[in-house]
Structure formats: structure tokens, C-alpha cells
Amino acid sequence: QVQLVESGGGLVQPGGTLKLSCTAVGTSDSLIFMGWYRQAPGGPRWSVASVDPRNKTDYADFVKGRATVSRVNGGYTVNLQMNNLNSANTAVYYCAAFHRWGDNAYWGHGLQVTVSS
């Protein structure tokens, strides 16, 4: 069974940097999609950034220019770095992945990120 193991997050100072990591375990099949979503309290889950096996990246408009998403570890780990954080970035961040378009996604358990001094 595929599991997404996330790490990072926590309390970040305004203007600081966030680093998140997610590793897919329990599979040796290629994952066509790996990415990060965010969900603020009471709000919907929005895409933040994603990267395909050829390292083609996609970013939400609200993070363009201050986020970097990458895949390492043979394509089974996705990392996200976001710079210059503010309180609007406070949310639970979720890792998502799937093998093929049309598949149900695997989801991580979520990481709380709080931007506060």
C-alpha cells in the first residue's frame, strides 16, 4: 500500500522560509504527479505546486516567484521550499501523488504551517 510520508512545517517567522518534504513508500511504479496542496481553516484545498517525472513544474499564482518544487530520490520524493512567508501562508499543507491521470490520488496526513512572530 502506498503511503506518503511528510516532514517539515511548524512555526515559521514572517519573512522566513518553509521547507517541506514528502516521500512515497510502498511502490516502485512511476508517479506521474507529485505535488503540494494547502488548506486554510474552513477553506477549500488549493494546489500550491507540482512536478512531473521530467521535472516540469507548475505553480499556483500566489506562490510564483517565491517557491521551488523538485523531485529527488528517483522521483519518489517531492520537496517544496517557499520564501518570504506571511500570515496568509498559514495552513495545513498536504502532499498528493498518483501513478496515472484518472487515478485516485494518495494523500499525506498534512503538515500544519503557522506563520507568526
Buried (B, 14 or more C-beta within 10 A) or exposed (E): EBBBBBEBBEEBEEEBEBEBBBBBEEBEEEBBBBBBBBBEEEEEBEBBBBBBEEEEBBBBEEBEEBBBBBBEEEBBBBBBBBEEBEEEBBBBBBBBBBBEEEEEBBBBEBBEBBBEE
